[in-house]
Amino acid sequence: MKTVVLAALAMGFFPAVALAQNGFISGRIISETDNKALSFVHVFANEKNATQTDENGRFPLSGLVRGNYQVKIKFIGFEDYSVDNIIIEEDGQHIQLPDIRLKEKTIRINEVMIMEHRTGYDDRYGSTNHIVTKKQLELIVPVGTEEALKTVPGVNVAGDMGISNRLNVGIRGSYPRRSDKILILEDGTPVAPAPYLAPSAYYNPPSERLDGIEVIKGAEVLTYGPNNIYGAINYITRRPPPSPTITANFTGGSQRYLSGLLSYGGTWNNVGAELQILGKNFDGYTQNSQSKIFNTTAKVYADLGSKQSFYVKINYHTENSLATYSALTPLTFRLAPKQNPFDADELLTTRYGIDLVHNLALGSKVVLNSKVYASQFSRDWWRQNTSVIRASTARSYLGDDIYFSKYSYLEGQTFTDDDYVRVGKLSNGRESTKARNRLFNVGGLQETAKINWLTGEVKHQSEVAFRFHAEKFQNTEISNDSSRFARSGKIVLDETYRLYALSGHAKHSFNYKKLTVVPALRIEYIIMNAKDLLKISNDPNNTGDENYQRPENTFFEALPGISLNYRIIEKINSNWSVFSSLYKGYTPPTSEAGFLAVDEEGNVSKPVDFSDINIKPETSFDFEIGTRGSLKDNGFSGQVSYFRNDIRNFYAAGRQEAFESLANVLINGIETGASLNLHSLMKMKKHQFSISGTFSLLIGKIKSGTLTDSDILNVKHTPATKQELVDMINENPGGFNVYYKDVNGNDSLITTPLTVNDFGNISRLDIIFGEDGLDNIPPYIPDYLFSVSVNYSIKGVGVNLVYNRVGSQYTEYLNFVNESGEGAIGKLDAYHTLDATVSYSLKHCKNMTLDGLRLFVSGKNLFNDVYRASRLHRISSGIFPAGFVQVIGGIEFKF
C-alpha cells in the first residue's frame, strides 16, 4: 500500500516539476469593439496545449517544450485569430504577447454569444441593467432563479413554494404575483405562456440550464416587446462549447432534493451543437409539495460561409408537482409552518418550444436578422376546494379520520375565536377539487435590419424591426364532487381567446467621441377577440356563425424613448459613464381586462353591448438617470440610478382587486450595486477576494383611482383589523364610500362616523385615492432591499457568503398592518437570509480539454428563521412561508 501511495505521489509531482521547467506563453484578449476583456476564450498552441482566458481576459499556455508554436484563438461570435512563429528556445522561457483584439463577426448570432461580464452590468445597454454572471451562478448554486434574482437591485421576490417553478418577482415596484407585469425572455425570445393575453410566468427555465441572467430596465426595454413599464428578465441559456465537451452536474440534498444535468456538445469547424438533459426532483419545504421536472434542449449553430449564419433551439419541458394555492393561517404558521394538508392538489405542465434564427450580411454594413419562434404550453391544475373554519370546530367538522391524519398538531391546544385553519371543503362527507386547465399556442416572426456607417467622426448604427405575433388561449374549468382525487367532472367554464399583434421598433445610435444618443420608437397594434363557448352552447339563438357572440377589441400605441450616455473615462482597464433614459412604457390588456368599457370619467364596467368595449392599455412615463463604471482593471465597479415611473390607466391591481376608475400610480427609487475585487487592487496572484453589494430604496404612491376589493369584507377579520379599518374610514372620510343594506336590499351610503360595532353592517366599500382621498403605498413595495456577497478562494478552494435583507411591505392597497384570522391581509415584516457555499475545483489533463472537477456544498437559509414570504392569493391562500434551512451538495465535471 505504501508503494502505491509513493508511486501516485511521484506521478503527480514529477510532471509538475517538468512543467515548471518548460516554457509558457501568456497574453490578454479584448474586444476590438469596446476594448473590454473577453472571458472563457479558448486558446490553443499547436492544437495540443489548450487553455481559456480568465475574468480579466488573460491566459497562460504552460508546459511548452522547445519549438515553434502557432497560437490559435476561437470564440463564438468573433473572428478566428492566430499568432504564428512563436519560438520557445529554452526551458523556463516566458513569452508575453501584446494585447490581442478580436473582431466581432458581422453575422454573429446573439443567442450563442458567450459574454462573461466582469461587472454587474453590461454597458452595451444604454439604460440601467444588471447581470447575474455565470460565475455568480456557480458561486450561489441556486435551487431556482429567484434565489439568484434576490441579489439584483430593485428586484423583490414574493415567495410561493420557494423553488421558482412559477416566478413571482417584482421589478421597480411591479406587482410580483406570477411576474405578469414584466417581460420574461429566454435568449431574447418571450417565454411566458401567452405574453399578451396571459403573461403569468407559469414556465420558468431551471437555473441549471443558465449561463447568466440579464435584468434590463429603462428605454432599452422598448426593443424587446410589450410589458415594458418596469423591465425585462432575459435568461441566457448555455451555449455550445468551443470544443467537444461532456458536462455532468449532479446535486442532492435535504428535502430529497436531486438535480442532474448531462450535456454533450462542441464546435466542429463552423458548426456548434449541444444536447442538454435535465432531471430535477424535490419534496419541497412543506408537506405535499413534491415537484418533478424534466427538461431537454438541443441547439445547433452554423456559419454558412462569411455572409450567413443559422441557429436553432428546440426545448421540451414538463413538470408534475403537488402545487397548491392554499397556504397557512396565522395559527398554523405559529404551530406547524411546514403543514400542508392538501394532498390532492396536482399541477401538470408541458411545454414545446422552437427558435430559428438566420443572419444574412448584405455587404459590410447591413445585416438582416430573421427569427421564427413557436411554443405550446399546457397547464392542467387540479386544486382542492377549501374552507376556512375556526380551529375549535376542526375536529367536529372534519371527523376523526381526517382530523388526526392531517391536523393532529391542533390536539391539546387552546383556541380563541380568531384562530382559524384552512381545510378541505366537505360536501356529503367528501372533499372535492376543481380544475383550471389552460392551453396556450404562441408563434411569431421577426425581421430586423441593422446598418452601421460613418459620417465624419460620428458613428451611426440603425436598427429597424418588424414582428408578427399570434396567440391562442383556451381556458377551461372542471368541477367534481365525487372525490378530491377525481380528474374529471362537469365543465363550468370554457373560453377561447385569440390575439394578433403587429409591432415594430426603430432606433438609431449616434456616437460622437464620448457621447452616445439613441432615440427609439416602438409601435404596437393589437387585435384580440374572445368567445365564451359554454355560454354559446347553452344559447338557443346560436346561429352557428364563427363570429357569433365573439367580442373584438383593437389597440394601437406609439411608444417613443431616448437614452443618452457620456463616457467620462474610456480606457482599456478603466471606464466610467453617466447615462439617462426617458420613454413611454406599455402593458397591453390581458384576457381579463381587454373586453371592458370605460366611460368619460374613467369608470370601468363590463359592457352590456360588445360595441361598448373601449378600455385602453396601461401606459407610463418612465425616467431614469445614473452613473456606472469600473476602475483599475475591474478592481472596483458599480452602478447607481434613480428612476421614476408614472403609470396611467392602471386597472388590474392584484388578486380580487381592481380599479373601478382607472388609477394613476407613481413609483420611484434609487438602485445601487457595487463590487470590490481586492485581488485585482492588491495584485494578488494566488488569492481571489471580492465583496459585492446592492441596495435599493423604493417609494410608491397611488395618486388617483377608485378601487374595488371584493375580498376585503369577506376576510376573517379580527378585532384589530376591524378597528384598523374603522379608524381608516373615520380618519379619511374622503377616501371611502361606505354602504349599508337598506330595508329594500339596496346599498345606502353612510356618512356618519363608524364604530367597530357598525362593522358587520357594511355591505360595500369603495376605496378612493387622490388629493381628497388616500395616498397609500402599492402592495409588495418593500421599504428597502439589501444584499451583500463575500467570496474568497485560494488554490481551488472557495467560500461564498450571501446575506439578503428585505424591508417590511404591505400586501394590499388599504395597507393593513394587522393580520386577519386566515392570513389574507396584513403587513409582511422585514426578514433576512444567509446562504453559504464551499467549493473545491481541480483542473487536470495537460491539454486542459477537461475543465476539471468541482465539488461543492451549499447551505441555504442558515438562520432557519421562517418568515412570512407573501399572501399572493389572499383569501385563497393566506400565508406562504419561507426561510427553511436546506443543505445541498454536488459534483460537476467536464471532459
MIBA-496579 format. One line per field, with one value per residue (C-alpha): x, y, z; residue in one letter; chain. Coordinates in steps of 0.25 Angstrom, whole numbers. Example, Ala and Ser with C-alpha at 12.3 -4.5 7.8 and 13.67 -1.06 7.14 Angstrom:
MIBA-496579
px: [49	55]
py: [-18	-4]
pz: [31	29]
r: [A	S]
c: [A	A]
end
This chain:
MIBA-496579
px: [0	11	18	5	4	18	16	4	11	22	13	7	20	29	20	19	34	35	24	31	44	36	33	20	13	3	-6	-19	-31	-40	-51	-48	-61	-61	-47	-54	-47	-53	-54	-55	-48	-41	-26	-19	-4	-1	-15	-9	-8	-20	-26	-36	-36	-40	-49	-39	-37	-23	-18	-5	-1	9	17	22	35	45	40	32	17	5	-5	-20	-32	-46	-58	-73	-77	-63	-54	-43	-29	-15	-1	10	24	25	38	42	57	60	53	46	45	33	27	17	9	3	-12	-20	-32	-43	-53	-68	-74	-83	-93	-91	-103	-106	-113	-99	-90	-83	-80	-75	-77	-67	-77	-91	-96	-94	-91	-95	-109	-111	-120	-120	-117	-112	-105	-104	-92	-88	-78	-88	-98	-86	-84	-98	-102	-117	-128	-136	-135	-142	-130	-121	-130	-130	-116	-121	-124	-139	-144	-154	-156	-170	-169	-179	-173	-159	-153	-156	-164	-174	-167	-172	-163	-166	-156	-157	-169	-177	-188	-180	-191	-186	-178	-189	-185	-171	-166	-159	-150	-141	-129	-137	-150	-163	-166	-178	-189	-196	-188	-200	-213	-207	-193	-193	-180	-185	-172	-158	-145	-138	-125	-116	-118	-113	-100	-106	-118	-120	-130	-132	-139	-141	-143	-135	-147	-155	-147	-151	-166	-179	-180	-168	-172	-164	-153	-150	-143	-135	-130	-117	-116	-104	-97	-90	-76	-64	-58	-65	-69	-77	-82	-89	-94	-101	-107	-114	-118	-129	-143	-139	-134	-128	-123	-116	-111	-104	-99	-91	-87	-75	-71	-66	-61	-72	-83	-86	-97	-101	-111	-115	-124	-128	-136	-140	-147	-151	-160	-162	-161	-175	-183	-190	-181	-173	-168	-162	-157	-151	-145	-137	-131	-124	-116	-109	-101	-94	-86	-91	-79	-75	-89	-99	-101	-112	-117	-128	-132	-142	-147	-157	-161	-170	-174	-182	-184	-193	-194	-205	-211	-214	-205	-205	-213	-206	-209	-204	-191	-189	-191	-187	-181	-178	-192	-200	-212	-216	-210	-220	-214	-207	-201	-196	-190	-183	-176	-171	-163	-154	-146	-140	-130	-123	-114	-110	-99	-102	-88	-80	-90	-104	-109	-122	-127	-139	-145	-157	-162	-173	-178	-189	-191	-202	-205	-215	-216	-226	-227	-236	-247	-244	-251	-246	-252	-250	-239	-248	-258	-248	-250	-265	-265	-254	-257	-247	-240	-237	-234	-224	-217	-215	-218	-213	-204	-217	-219	-217	-217	-225	-232	-238	-250	-239	-231	-234	-230	-231	-237	-243	-257	-267	-280	-287	-274	-265	-255	-255	-246	-247	-238	-233	-228	-221	-215	-206	-201	-191	-184	-177	-167	-158	-149	-138	-129	-116	-108	-94	-87	-79	-81	-68	-66	-80	-82	-97	-104	-118	-128	-141	-150	-164	-171	-184	-188	-201	-206	-218	-222	-232	-237	-246	-250	-256	-263	-264	-271	-268	-254	-243	-234	-244	-239	-252	-265	-274	-269	-273	-264	-260	-254	-245	-237	-229	-219	-211	-200	-193	-181	-168	-157	-147	-135	-123	-110	-101	-88	-79	-66	-70	-85	-96	-110	-121	-135	-145	-159	-168	-181	-192	-205	-213	-226	-232	-245	-252	-262	-270	-272	-280	-290	-292	-294	-306	-311	-323	-321	-308	-306	-294	-287	-272	-273	-286	-284	-270	-265	-253	-244	-233	-222	-211	-200	-187	-176	-165	-152	-138	-125	-112	-98	-86	-73	-65	-53	-51	-38	-35	-34	-44	-57	-68	-80	-93	-106	-120	-133	-147	-158	-173	-176	-187	-195	-205	-218	-219	-231	-237	-236	-237	-252	-257	-263	-258	-267	-262	-259	-250	-260	-259	-270	-274	-281	-295	-293	-280	-279	-276	-263	-252	-242	-229	-215	-207	-196	-185	-176	-162	-150	-136	-122	-110	-95	-87	-73	-61	-47	-33	-35	-49	-43	-56	-69	-82	-95	-105	-118	-130	-143	-158	-169	-182	-193	-207	-219	-216	-227	-223	-217	-216	-224	-238	-234	-238	-240	-254	-248	-234	-223	-210	-199	-185	-173	-159	-146	-131	-124	-109	-99	-84	-73	-59	-49	-38	-29	-29	-26	-15	-9	-12	-7	-12	-23	-37	-45	-57	-68	-81	-94	-107	-116	-130	-139	-154	-165	-179	-192	-206	-209	-223	-234	-245	-243	-252	-246	-256	-249	-247	-261	-260	-247	-247	-246	-240	-244	-230	-233	-247	-243	-232	-242	-251	-240	-236	-250	-252	-239	-240	-255	-251	-245	-257	-271	-277	-291	-301	-312	-325	-339	-341	-328	-321	-308	-309	-298	-294	-287	-286	-274	-273	-270	-266	-280	-284	-274	-284	-294	-284	-289	-280	-267	-262	-247	-244	-229	-225	-224	-236	-235	-224	-209	-206	-194	-196	-194	-181	-172	-162	-156	-143	-135	-121	-111	-96	-87	-74	-65	-51	-43	-29	-23	-37	-44	-55	-64	-76	-86	-99	-107	-120	-130	-143	-151	-165	-176	-191	-199	-212	-216	-222	-209	-213	-203	-211	-213	-227	-230	-228	-215	-221	-217	-206	-193	-181	-169	-155	-147	-133	-126	-112	-106	-92	-85	-72	-65	-53	-49	-38	-33	-25	-21	-9	-17	-28	-39	-44	-48	-47	-55	-63	-69	-78	-87	-97	-105	-118	-125	-115	-122	-134	-143	-156	-163	-176	-172	-185	-200	-200	-214	-220	-233	-230	-216	-213	-198	-187	-175	-161	-147	-146	-131	-126	-113	-109	-96	-91	-81	-78	-68	-65	-57]
py: [0	9	7	10	23	27	24	32	44	42	42	56	62	59	65	77	79	76	87	97	95	97	110	117	128	138	149	156	156	168	172	181	188	193	189	180	168	155	143	128	130	117	118	106	104	95	89	81	90	98	107	118	133	137	148	159	153	147	133	125	114	106	93	96	89	96	98	107	109	115	121	120	127	123	129	128	141	146	144	133	139	133	137	129	126	127	121	115	114	109	103	113	124	133	140	151	154	168	170	162	169	160	165	162	155	163	151	147	140	147	135	128	139	135	148	147	160	165	175	174	181	182	195	191	195	210	209	202	188	177	164	151	145	130	131	137	125	115	122	123	109	113	104	113	126	134	131	138	149	153	159	169	183	187	172	167	153	149	134	124	110	114	107	117	108	119	132	142	155	170	180	194	192	184	174	161	150	141	153	157	171	169	163	149	145	133	137	149	141	143	131	134	124	136	149	158	150	143	147	140	132	118	114	118	112	103	110	99	102	116	123	137	146	160	169	181	194	208	211	199	190	196	188	175	175	179	178	188	198	192	184	170	158	151	137	134	119	110	111	100	100	103	89	75	74	65	72	65	72	64	71	65	70	71	71	60	70	63	70	64	71	64	70	68	78	85	92	85	95	105	96	96	87	83	74	76	67	71	64	70	65	72	69	83	91	88	75	71	80	70	74	67	74	68	78	75	85	83	94	95	107	108	119	117	124	138	144	135	128	120	115	106	103	92	91	81	83	76	78	69	76	75	90	98	111	109	112	116	123	131	120	109	118	118	104	96	104	92	87	86	76	77	65	65	78	74	82	77	86	82	92	90	102	105	117	118	130	133	145	150	160	170	175	180	190	183	170	164	156	147	140	130	125	116	109	101	101	93	95	85	89	81	88	84	93	99	105	114	109	112	103	100	93	86	72	73	78	68	56	48	41	54	62	52	49	63	73	65	77	84	74	79	94	105	114	128	132	138	125	118	107	104	91	83	87	76	72	60	56	57	67	71	78	88	88	101	95	104	102	113	113	124	127	139	144	156	162	172	180	186	197	203	214	227	241	249	246	241	226	222	209	208	196	194	182	177	166	158	150	141	135	126	123	113	114	102	99	86	83	70	65	50	50	60	51	51	56	58	65	76	87	100	109	108	121	123	136	140	151	156	167	175	182	188	197	207	212	220	221	234	232	245	243	241	243	233	237	227	231	220	217	205	203	193	189	178	171	162	154	145	134	128	114	109	121	120	105	108	119	114	126	121	123	115	127	126	141	139	145	148	161	168	179	186	195	204	210	218	217	227	227	233	229	237	232	240	233	241	231	222	213	198	196	207	213	222	228	235	231	235	230	234	226	223	209	200	188	182	178	163	154	158	173	174	174	185	198	211	224	238	239	227	218	203	193	180	185	180	182	178	191	198	191	202	200	206	199	203	213	220	232	226	234	230	236	229	226	214	209	200	205	199	186	184	186	194	194	200	206	215	220	228	224	230	222	230	219	223	215	205	195	181	182	169	156	160	175	184	199	203	216	215	219	227	221	227	218	224	220	218	205	203	192	191	181	182	172	173	162	172	184	178	170	156	145	133	139	143	152	160	167	172	178	184	194	199	209	208	218	217	225	223	237	234	224	216	202	190	180	168	161	172	170	154	152	147	160	161	172	178	178	183	194	198	199	207	216	218	221	231	238	239	241	245	232	223	222	213	206	198	190	197	190	188	181	193	199	212	222	225	238	237	233	218	209	195	191	196	187	176	185	189	183	190	199	208	212	225	230	244	258	257	242	232	233	219	211	200	186	178	190	188	199	195	183	180	169	166	155	152	142	137	126	120	108	103	105	115	121	129	136	143	151	157	166	171	182	182	183	184	173	180	194	198	196	188	186	175	161	155	142	134	142	148	162	169	175	166	168	170	158	153	141	135	126	120	111	104	98	91	92	83	85	74	67	74	79	85	80	75	87	79	74	83	79	88	88	100	103	112	120	117	125	115	128	124	137	141	142	146	146	145	138	145	138	126	124	132	132	126	123	123	123	108	103	94	87	82	77	72	69	75	71	74	66]
pz: [0	4	-10	-17	-10	-13	-27	-28	-22	-31	-43	-38	-34	-46	-57	-48	-48	-62	-65	-57	-65	-78	-85	-86	-94	-88	-92	-91	-101	-102	-111	-123	-122	-108	-102	-92	-87	-92	-82	-86	-99	-104	-107	-114	-116	-128	-125	-113	-102	-98	-88	-87	-82	-68	-64	-68	-82	-78	-82	-79	-89	-80	-81	-95	-99	-108	-122	-132	-128	-134	-124	-129	-123	-125	-118	-123	-129	-132	-144	-142	-139	-139	-136	-144	-142	-127	-123	-109	-109	-95	-83	-74	-85	-83	-96	-93	-105	-107	-105	-115	-121	-126	-136	-135	-147	-155	-155	-141	-134	-121	-116	-115	-111	-99	-92	-77	-71	-60	-55	-50	-63	-78	-83	-97	-92	-91	-79	-65	-66	-56	-59	-51	-57	-60	-49	-39	-42	-39	-26	-22	-27	-27	-25	-34	-41	-30	-21	-31	-34	-20	-22	-33	-29	-30	-31	-20	-18	-13	-8	-13	-12	-11	-24	-35	-44	-45	-44	-34	-35	-36	-43	-38	-30	-40	-34	-33	-34	-45	-50	-60	-60	-66	-79	-78	-88	-91	-101	-105	-108	-100	-92	-84	-88	-95	-94	-97	-93	-81	-77	-64	-62	-61	-69	-63	-68	-58	-52	-56	-71	-70	-73	-67	-65	-70	-64	-73	-70	-76	-90	-95	-92	-104	-113	-107	-106	-98	-83	-83	-72	-61	-68	-74	-69	-80	-77	-84	-86	-88	-102	-110	-105	-114	-113	-111	-97	-88	-76	-64	-51	-40	-28	-16	-2	9	6	-4	-14	-26	-39	-51	-63	-74	-87	-99	-109	-117	-129	-141	-152	-153	-147	-132	-125	-112	-105	-91	-82	-68	-58	-44	-32	-19	-8	-5	8	13	13	0	-9	-17	-31	-43	-55	-68	-78	-90	-100	-113	-120	-134	-139	-152	-160	-174	-181	-178	-180	-173	-160	-155	-141	-136	-122	-118	-104	-97	-82	-73	-59	-49	-36	-24	-25	-17	-16	-1	10	25	35	46	55	46	43	58	61	49	38	29	30	17	17	2	-4	-16	-22	-35	-46	-59	-69	-83	-92	-106	-112	-124	-128	-142	-145	-158	-161	-175	-177	-189	-191	-179	-173	-174	-166	-167	-156	-157	-145	-144	-131	-127	-114	-108	-93	-86	-71	-64	-50	-40	-27	-15	-11	3	14	26	39	54	59	71	61	53	59	59	44	39	46	54	42	34	47	53	40	36	47	60	63	68	78	92	88	94	83	82	73	64	62	48	40	25	22	10	8	11	4	8	16	3	-1	-15	-26	-37	-49	-56	-69	-79	-93	-100	-114	-118	-131	-137	-148	-146	-157	-152	-161	-155	-162	-158	-165	-162	-165	-161	-147	-144	-143	-147	-144	-148	-145	-151	-147	-150	-143	-145	-133	-131	-118	-115	-101	-97	-83	-77	-62	-58	-45	-38	-25	-25	-19	-17	-26	-37	-50	-58	-55	-60	-69	-63	-71	-86	-92	-104	-107	-119	-122	-133	-131	-141	-135	-139	-134	-139	-132	-137	-129	-131	-125	-125	-118	-103	-105	-110	-113	-116	-120	-121	-125	-123	-129	-124	-132	-126	-130	-119	-118	-109	-109	-97	-103	-91	-91	-106	-105	-96	-105	-113	-122	-126	-141	-144	-149	-145	-141	-133	-119	-121	-116	-122	-118	-124	-118	-124	-117	-121	-110	-112	-104	-103	-96	-94	-90	-87	-85	-75	-74	-86	-85	-86	-71	-66	-71	-65	-71	-67	-74	-75	-82	-84	-90	-91	-85	-88	-82	-92	-87	-84	-86	-73	-75	-91	-92	-82	-84	-79	-78	-79	-65	-65	-58	-62	-65	-72	-85	-88	-103	-110	-117	-103	-102	-101	-90	-92	-88	-76	-80	-73	-73	-69	-66	-60	-58	-53	-54	-55	-58	-54	-49	-48	-57	-50	-36	-34	-41	-39	-44	-37	-43	-39	-46	-47	-53	-54	-58	-64	-67	-56	-55	-51	-37	-30	-28	-26	-26	-38	-40	-43	-48	-55	-45	-46	-39	-36	-32	-31	-24	-24	-28	-25	-28	-26	-26	-19	-25	-15	-22	-34	-26	-18	-29	-22	-30	-22	-15	-20	-11	-15	-8	-15	-10	-15	-8	-13	-7	-13	-11	-17	-16	-22	-27	-32	-35	-28	-24	-22	-13	-14	-3	8	15	13	21	35	42	56	66	62	47	49	58	48	36	44	48	33	30	41	39	24	20	6	4	5	1	12	9	17	12	14	16	1	0	-7	-4	4	6	21	24	39	47	50	62	62	65	51	44	42	35	24	11	1	2	-9	-7	-13	-15	-19	-13	-5	-2	2	-3	1	-4	-14	-9	-9	-10	2	9	4	-2	2	-2	1	-5	0	-8	-5	-12	-12	-19	-24	-10	-10	0	-3	6	2	12	8	15	11	18	22	12	10	3	-1	-5	8	15	27	38	46	41	39	44	32	28	15	19	28	26	24	34	29	28	25	20	20	10	9	-1	0	-13	-18	-32	-38	-53	-59	-72	-79	-91	-82	-90	-77	-69	-57	-45	-36	-22	-14	-2	0	11	9	19	30	40	39	42	36	31	24	9	3	3	-12	-14	-2	3	-6	1	13	17	9	18	14	21	23	24	13	11	-3	-9	-22	-33	-46	-57	-71	-81]
r: [M	K	T	V	V	L	A	A	L	A	M	G	F	F	P	A	V	A	L	A	Q	N	G	F	I	S	G	R	I	I	S	E	T	D	N	K	A	L	S	F	V	H	V	F	A	N	E	K	N	A	T	Q	T	D	E	N	G	R	F	P	L	S	G	L	V	R	G	N	Y	Q	V	K	I	K	F	I	G	F	E	D	Y	S	V	D	N	I	I	I	E	E	D	G	Q	H	I	Q	L	P	D	I	R	L	K	E	K	T	I	R	I	N	E	V	M	I	M	E	H	R	T	G	Y	D	D	R	Y	G	S	T	N	H	I	V	T	K	K	Q	L	E	L	I	V	P	V	G	T	E	E	A	L	K	T	V	P	G	V	N	V	A	G	D	M	G	I	S	N	R	L	N	V	G	I	R	G	S	Y	P	R	R	S	D	K	I	L	I	L	E	D	G	T	P	V	A	P	A	P	Y	L	A	P	S	A	Y	Y	N	P	P	S	E	R	L	D	G	I	E	V	I	K	G	A	E	V	L	T	Y	G	P	N	N	I	Y	G	A	I	N	Y	I	T	R	R	P	P	P	S	P	T	I	T	A	N	F	T	G	G	S	Q	R	Y	L	S	G	L	L	S	Y	G	G	T	W	N	N	V	G	A	E	L	Q	I	L	G	K	N	F	D	G	Y	T	Q	N	S	Q	S	K	I	F	N	T	T	A	K	V	Y	A	D	L	G	S	K	Q	S	F	Y	V	K	I	N	Y	H	T	E	N	S	L	A	T	Y	S	A	L	T	P	L	T	F	R	L	A	P	K	Q	N	P	F	D	A	D	E	L	L	T	T	R	Y	G	I	D	L	V	H	N	L	A	L	G	S	K	V	V	L	N	S	K	V	Y	A	S	Q	F	S	R	D	W	W	R	Q	N	T	S	V	I	R	A	S	T	A	R	S	Y	L	G	D	D	I	Y	F	S	K	Y	S	Y	L	E	G	Q	T	F	T	D	D	D	Y	V	R	V	G	K	L	S	N	G	R	E	S	T	K	A	R	N	R	L	F	N	V	G	G	L	Q	E	T	A	K	I	N	W	L	T	G	E	V	K	H	Q	S	E	V	A	F	R	F	H	A	E	K	F	Q	N	T	E	I	S	N	D	S	S	R	F	A	R	S	G	K	I	V	L	D	E	T	Y	R	L	Y	A	L	S	G	H	A	K	H	S	F	N	Y	K	K	L	T	V	V	P	A	L	R	I	E	Y	I	I	M	N	A	K	D	L	L	K	I	S	N	D	P	N	N	T	G	D	E	N	Y	Q	R	P	E	N	T	F	F	E	A	L	P	G	I	S	L	N	Y	R	I	I	E	K	I	N	S	N	W	S	V	F	S	S	L	Y	K	G	Y	T	P	P	T	S	E	A	G	F	L	A	V	D	E	E	G	N	V	S	K	P	V	D	F	S	D	I	N	I	K	P	E	T	S	F	D	F	E	I	G	T	R	G	S	L	K	D	N	G	F	S	G	Q	V	S	Y	F	R	N	D	I	R	N	F	Y	A	A	G	R	Q	E	A	F	E	S	L	A	N	V	L	I	N	G	I	E	T	G	A	S	L	N	L	H	S	L	M	K	M	K	K	H	Q	F	S	I	S	G	T	F	S	L	L	I	G	K	I	K	S	G	T	L	T	D	S	D	I	L	N	V	K	H	T	P	A	T	K	Q	E	L	V	D	M	I	N	E	N	P	G	G	F	N	V	Y	Y	K	D	V	N	G	N	D	S	L	I	T	T	P	L	T	V	N	D	F	G	N	I	S	R	L	D	I	I	F	G	E	D	G	L	D	N	I	P	P	Y	I	P	D	Y	L	F	S	V	S	V	N	Y	S	I	K	G	V	G	V	N	L	V	Y	N	R	V	G	S	Q	Y	T	E	Y	L	N	F	V	N	E	S	G	E	G	A	I	G	K	L	D	A	Y	H	T	L	D	A	T	V	S	Y	S	L	K	H	C	K	N	M	T	L	D	G	L	R	L	F	V	S	G	K	N	L	F	N	D	V	Y	R	A	S	R	L	H	R	I	S	S	G	I	F	P	A	G	F	V	Q	V	I	G	G	I	E	F	K	F]
c: [A	A	A	A	A	A	A	A	A	A	A	A	A	A	A	A	A	A	A	A	A	A	A	A	A	A	A	A	A	A	A	A	A	A	A	A	A	A	A	A	A	A	A	A	A	A	A	A	A	A	A	A	A	A	A	A	A	A	A	A	A	A	A	A	A	A	A	A	A	A	A	A	A	A	A	A	A	A	A	A	A	A	A	A	A	A	A	A	A	A	A	A	A	A	A	A	A	A	A	A	A	A	A	A	A	A	A	A	A	A	A	A	A	A	A	A	A	A	A	A	A	A	A	A	A	A	A	A	A	A	A	A	A	A	A	A	A	A	A	A	A	A	A	A	A	A	A	A	A	A	A	A	A	A	A	A	A	A	A	A	A	A	A	A	A	A	A	A	A	A	A	A	A	A	A	A	A	A	A	A	A	A	A	A	A	A	A	A	A	A	A	A	A	A	A	A	A	A	A	A	A	A	A	A	A	A	A	A	A	A	A	A	A	A	A	A	A	A	A	A	A	A	A	A	A	A	A	A	A	A	A	A	A	A	A	A	A	A	A	A	A	A	A	A	A	A	A	A	A	A	A	A	A	A	A	A	A	A	A	A	A	A	A	A	A	A	A	A	A	A	A	A	A	A	A	A	A	A	A	A	A	A	A	A	A	A	A	A	A	A	A	A	A	A	A	A	A	A	A	A	A	A	A	A	A	A	A	A	A	A	A	A	A	A	A	A	A	A	A	A	A	A	A	A	A	A	A	A	A	A	A	A	A	A	A	A	A	A	A	A	A	A	A	A	A	A	A	A	A	A	A	A	A	A	A	A	A	A	A	A	A	A	A	A	A	A	A	A	A	A	A	A	A	A	A	A	A	A	A	A	A	A	A	A	A	A	A	A	A	A	A	A	A	A	A	A	A	A	A	A	A	A	A	A	A	A	A	A	A	A	A	A	A	A	A	A	A	A	A	A	A	A	A	A	A	A	A	A	A	A	A	A	A	A	A	A	A	A	A	A	A	A	A	A	A	A	A	A	A	A	A	A	A	A	A	A	A	A	A	A	A	A	A	A	A	A	A	A	A	A	A	A	A	A	A	A	A	A	A	A	A	A	A	A	A	A	A	A	A	A	A	A	A	A	A	A	A	A	A	A	A	A	A	A	A	A	A	A	A	A	A	A	A	A	A	A	A	A	A	A	A	A	A	A	A	A	A	A	A	A	A	A	A	A	A	A	A	A	A	A	A	A	A	A	A	A	A	A	A	A	A	A	A	A	A	A	A	A	A	A	A	A	A	A	A	A	A	A	A	A	A	A	A	A	A	A	A	A	A	A	A	A	A	A	A	A	A	A	A	A	A	A	A	A	A	A	A	A	A	A	A	A	A	A	A	A	A	A	A	A	A	A	A	A	A	A	A	A	A	A	A	A	A	A	A	A	A	A	A	A	A	A	A	A	A	A	A	A	A	A	A	A	A	A	A	A	A	A	A	A	A	A	A	A	A	A	A	A	A	A	A	A	A	A	A	A	A	A	A	A	A	A	A	A	A	A	A	A	A	A	A	A	A	A	A	A	A	A	A	A	A	A	A	A	A	A	A	A	A	A	A	A	A	A	A	A	A	A	A	A	A	A	A	A	A	A	A	A	A	A	A	A	A	A	A	A	A	A	A	A	A	A	A	A	A	A	A	A	A	A	A	A	A	A	A	A	A	A	A	A	A	A	A	A	A	A	A	A	A	A	A	A	A	A	A	A	A	A	A	A	A	A	A	A	A	A	A	A	A	A	A	A	A	A	A	A	A	A	A	A	A	A	A	A	A	A	A	A	A	A	A	A	A	A	A	A	A	A	A	A	A	A	A	A	A	A	A	A	A	A	A	A	A	A	A	A	A	A	A	A	A	A	A	A	A	A	A	A	A	A	A	A	A	A	A	A	A	A	A	A	A	A	A	A	A	A	A	A	A	A	A	A	A	A	A	A	A	A	A	A	A	A	A	A	A	A	A	A	A	A	A	A	A	A	A	A	A	A	A	A	A	A	A	A	A]
end
